[in-house]
Amino acid sequence: MINRKELSNISIAIDAVLANKLRSVLTALGIIFGVSAVIAMLAIGTGAKQEILDQIKLVGVNNIVITPLEMEDETSDNGEKIQKRNLSAGLSLDDAANIARVLPSVSQISPEVEIETFASRTGKGITTKLVGVTPSFFTIFNYKIQNGNRFSDQQLQAGLPVCIIGRDIQTKFFSQEDPIGKKIKCGNNWLTIIGVMEGRKISEAAISNLGLRNFDLDIYIPVKTALLRYRNRSLITEASLKQGFSFDMGSDPEASEDEEQNYHQIDKLIVQVKETEQLVPTTEVISRMLKRRHQQTIDFEITVPELLLKQQQRTKDIFNIVLGAIAGISLIVGGIGIMNIMLASVMERIKEIGLRKSIGATKRDIVLQFLFEAVVISLSGGIIGILLGVFLAKSITQLFEILTIISIPSIFVSFGVAAAIGLIFGIMPAKKAAQQDPIKSLRYE
């Protein structure tokens, strides 16, 4: 409990601070800017961490992404084209099956076939992506069905004309009705809708940085449906042999010339491993396996998004540590400023100190008075700094579109640091004031 004498010392300290408002404000500036910088930096760091975690959820946890590379032909000395493809069959479902069969570290594997198409119904149309997938796709990306069902085994194996649509597709074509059981035309085929995906909004930055699609605008079909009813680039026709490994595009008559150069059966292969520690060794084994299966042709690219994102987080953490250190230095400078001003205040108020001692104030009372003054200045600066820090964090989000998250612990830490600085840097001036001789102090001019 605080006794009456200590309350009196606190009152005297507050009166002294208020009596010299300009000096008190200037003294507190270092604390104000230091605390506000700490809160803003912690908000940026927390926001960056949350952004990385959200991106990891989008690309999946413990995933290895394998994408095909288009091999460009070389030209010989006599002007003839030499194909670099050699005897590679390209990235295929057989690769996926082989990886799943051989590697015990793999928990799930998801091949994807992406097809640009025009979806239409009752006079409405939209250009979208038709994505051939397996049930593992929805599990790996934690993508939930909001309405309807996933593909059945029969639909998957037989390549039936069924689909699951994204949320934006439902809004476009079925805003006033239940789409389950209805048909939608994609390219040359009518597909029966069996499910609607849960909405998942993705920022433009995530789409460009991570190479993601807008999932809400996609239409999902069984991967065998995509290969049987749309296009299977692994099929070789008589015409393709004459053209030199130019592949048949199935029932897609509008396939571009660039697509005809692409001999890969699938457009992406997602491999999910059981443990994060297995990511790197599994990636190395998969690389060797695919290179051997593709006749030593490196016509694929392997990336590990989670490791890339964690490296990005590491870089941001280092940046935040540096900025936090700078903010900490400003707090120390602010504390030194408080100490200097309080020391100067002791010299200015020697007669006041002598007067208080002459009427019964003890050394402890003098120490507490000046210590309370330093703490009052620090806490006032801390409160103002917290408000300024919150304002800065919100402004950064508004002006620069950088996610900032202000956490309650960061506010308490900043407030505690401000109080600690007042105590630590207020001790020396308080002791110096208490050591003044009351007789000499009264005679001091």
N, C-alpha and C positions, 0 to 999 in steps of 0.2 A: 504493500500500500504506500502511496505517496503522502508524506506528512505535510503539514501546513508550511513548514519552512522550505521544503523543496518546491511546493507550489509557488511560494513567494519568489524563489530564485527563477523559476520558469517565467513568471509574470514579468520580472525585471528584465530577463533576456529578451522576451517578446517586445517589451517597450523599447529596448535599446535598438532592436532591429527596425521597428517601425519609425523610430526617431531619425534613422539614417536610411531612408528608403532607397535613394539612388545608389549609395554605396552597397547596400544589401543586394540589390538587383544585379549590379555589376559583379559582385562577388559570386553570385549564384549562376552567372552565365555559363561558366565552365561545366557545372553540374547539369544545367538545363540541356545544353547541346550534347553532352556526353550521354545522358540517360535517353534522350530522344533518338540519338544515333544507335544506341544499343537495341532499343525496342524496334526501330525500323529494320536493322540488320537481322535481328532474330525473326521478324515477320517475313522478310524476304527469304531467309534460309528455310523456315518452316513451310512457306509456300512452295519453294523449289522442291523440297522433299516430297510434299504432297503431290505435286505435279508429276514427279518421276514415278511415284507409286501408282498414280492413275494411269500413266503411260504403260507401266509394266503390266497392269491389269488388261489394257487394251491389246498388247502384243502377246499376252499370256506369260505364265510363270514357267521358268525352266525350259523355254522353247528354243529350238534350233530351226532357223528358216533357210530352206534351200530353194534357190530360184535358178531358172535356166539362163544361160548366156547364149546369144546368137553369135555363131562363128562366122566371121567375114572371110570371104574367099581371097586368096592371094593370086597375083598375076605373075606368070612365068616370063622368061626372057623373050619368048616368041609371041607374047600377048595372050596366051591361053590362061583361063582361070583354073587355079588349083584349089580344090575344096579342102578346107582345114578340118572339116567334120570327121574325116576318116570313116571308121565303121561304127561310130557311136550311134546308139539308138535314141539318145536324148533322155531327158528326165521322164520317167514313166511310172505307171502303177506297179510294175515289176520291181523297180527300185524300192518303192515303199514297202512292198511285201517282203523283200529281202532284208531290209533294215529291221523291220519288226520281228522277223524270224531269227536273225542272227544275234542282235544286241540285247542282252538281258537288262541293260540300264534304261531301255526305252519303255515308257509307260503307255504312250499313245502316239499314233501317227495319223496325219490328216493331209491327204493329197487334195489339190484344188485345181479346177479348170475354170478360167475366167473367159467369158464371151460377151463382147459388146453386142447389145441387141436393142430392138425397138419393141417396147411393150405397149399393147393397145387393148382397148375394150370400150364398147359403146361410144365410138367416136372420139375417145380421148387417147392420147399417146404420149410416151415419154421415152427418151433414150436412157438406158440403164445397163447394169451389169447382171448377167446371168452367171451364177457361180455354182459349179458342180462340186459337191462336198460329200463327206461321209458323216455319220453321227459323231465321230470324234471331234469334228470341227466345233460343234456346239459345246462340248465338254471342255475342250482346251481353252476356249475363250470365254467360258462361263456365260454363254449366250442363251438366254431363256426364251421359251415359247410362251407368249402371252395368251394365245388363243389357238386351240387346235392341238395337233400332235406332230411328233417328229416322223421321219421316214421309217416305214416298217421294213423288215428284212426282205419281204417279197418285192416291194417297190425298189429297194436298193439293188437286188440281184437281177431283176428283170428289166431295169431301166425304164420304169413306167413314167408316163408324162404327168408327174405331180410336182408341186413346188411349195415352198414356204416363203412368204413375202415379208419384206421389211416394213417398218411402221409407216414410213413416208409413202410407200406404194399403196398401202391400205387407205391412207388419207387421200391420195390422188384418185383412186378408182372406186373405193368402197366407203366413202365418207358417211353414207346414210344407211348402209346395210352390212350384214355379216358376210365376210368374204369366204368363209369356210364352205367348200363344196362348189364354189363358183369357178368359172374358167377365165383365164387371161391368155391372150395371144402373145407369144414371145418369138420373134422371127417368123418362121414358117410353121410353128407348132402351137397347138392349144394345150395349156397346162392347167390341171385341176389344183386348186389351192387347198392344202390340208392343214396349214398353220400360219400364224402371224407372229413375227418376232417381237420381243419386248423392245421398246424404243431405246436407242443408245446414241446420244448426241456426242459428236467428236469435233473438237476445235479444228480450225483450218491449219493451225500450227502442227498439231499432231498428225493430220493427214499428210502434210508435206514433209515433216521431219521423219516420220516413222514409215512412210509409204503405205499408210492405211487407206481403206476405202470408206466411203460413207455407208456404213452397214445398213442404215435405215432405207437406203435407196436400192438395195440389192434384192435379187430374187434368187433363192437357193433351190437347186434341184439335185437329185442323186448324181454322183459323179459318172456313173455308167449311163445315165440318161443323157448327160452332156456329150459323152463319147459316141453313143449310139444314134442319137437323134439330131445332133448339131454338128460337131466336128471331132475327128480323131486324127491328129496330125501324124500318128505312127503308122497309118495305113498307106501302103505304096500301091499306086495304080500304074497302069501301062503308060498313061500320059506323064505321070510324075517321073517315071524312069527315063523317058525321052528328054525330059527337061532337066535331068540331072538332080535327082533327089528333091524335086519340088513336090510337096505333099498335098494330097487331096483334102479339101476343107469340108468334107461331109456335105451336109445339106445347107451350108451357109454360102449362098451364091455371091454375097457381097464381100467376101473375104478380100482383104487388101493384099497387095503384092508383098508387103513386109511380113504379113502373117504367113504367106506361102513359103517364105524363107525359113520360118520357124518350124523345126522338125520335132520339137519336144511335145510329148503327149500331154503332159500336165504343166501348169503354169507356176505352181508353188507346192512345196512339200514342207509341212510343219511337223517336226519331231519333238515330242515332249519327253524329257528324261525324268527319272524319279527323284533325284536329288540334285541340288545346285552344284555340289562338288563334282558331279559327273558331267557337267556341261562341256568343259574343255576336252577331257579325254574322249568323250563320245563324239564330239565334233571332229577330232583328229581321225578316229576310226572310220566315221562316215565318209570323210574326204578320201581316204585310201580305198574304201569299198567302191565308191562311185567312180573314182578314177580307173580302177581295175575293170569295172563293169562297162565303162564308156571307152574302152580300148585306149587308155592313157590320154584321152582327150578331156581337157578341163573346160567343159562346156556348161559348167554350173558354178554358182556362187553360194557360199555358206556364211551366214551371219548369225550372231547370237545377240538379239536385241536387249536382253536383260543385262548382259555384261556391258554392252555399249551404254545403256542407260545408267548403270551403276558407276561407270567411269565418268559419265557426265555429272552424276551426283557428287562424285568425289571431287571433281574440278570445282563445282559450285561450293562444296563444303570448304575447300581451301580458300576460295575467294571470300566466303563469308567469315572465315577465321581471320583473314587479313583485315577485312573491314571492321570486324569486332575488336581486333587488337587496336586499331586506330581509334575506335570509339572508347576503348578502355584507357588509352593514353590520354584522351581528352578529359576523362573522368579524373585521372590522377592529376593532370594539370589544374583542373577545377579545384581539387582538394588542396593542392599547393597554394592556389590563389586564396582559398578560404584561410589557410594558415597564415599567409602573409598579411592579409587584411586584419585578421584577429590580432596578430602581433602588433601591427600598427595601432589597432584600437586600444590595446593594453597601454601603449605609450601615451596615447591621447587621454586616457581615463585614469591615469595614476592617482590624481587627487580624489576621484570618485571611489577608487579602490581603498584609499586611505581612510576616507570618510566612513565607508561601510565597516571597515575593520574596527574603527574607533568606537562605533556604536554596537559592537558585539558580533559582527560577522566573523566566522571562522575561515580557515584556509579552505576547508571543504566547501563552504558556501560560495567562496570566490571561484573555486575550480568549477563547481556546478553551473554558476552563472554564465561563465564564458563558454563552457562546454555546451550548455543549452543553446546559446546564441549560435554556435557553429552548427549544431544539429538542426535548429529551426531554419537556418539559411539553406542547409543541405536538403532537408525534407521539402521545403518550399520549392527549391529548384528541381527536386525530384518529381514533385507533383506536376509542375509546369512542363518538365521534360517528358513525362508520361503522356500528357495531353498532346504535346507537340509531336512525339513519336507516333502516336496513333494517327494523327492528322497526316504526317509524312507517309506512313504506310498506305493509308487510303488514297492519298494523292498519287503515289507511285502506281497503284493499281489502275487508277483512272487515266493517268497521263501516258503511261508506258505499257499498259496491258500486261503487267507482270503480276502474277498471283502472289499476294501477301496474306499471311494468316497470323493474326495477333493472338498469342496464347496468354492465358491468365498467369501461368508460371513466370513468363518473361516480365510481366508487369510487377509481380511481387519481387522478383530478383532485382529488377532495376530500382525499385523502391528501397529494398534492403541495402543495396550497394550505396545508394545516396545517404542513407542513415549511417552506414558504416564509415563512409568518408568523413561525415561530420564529426563522428566520434574520434576517429584516428587522427585526423589533421587538426582537431580542436583541442587535443590533449596538451600539446606543447604550449600554445598561448595561454591556456587555462592555468597550467602550472606556473608559468612565468608571472601571471597576474597574482596568484596566491602567494608567491614568494616576496612580493613587495613589502617593504618595511612601512607600517602605518604612519610613523612619525615623519619619515622622509617623504612619504607620499603626500601628507598634508601640507608640507612646506614646498612641494614641487610646483614650479611655475611653468 
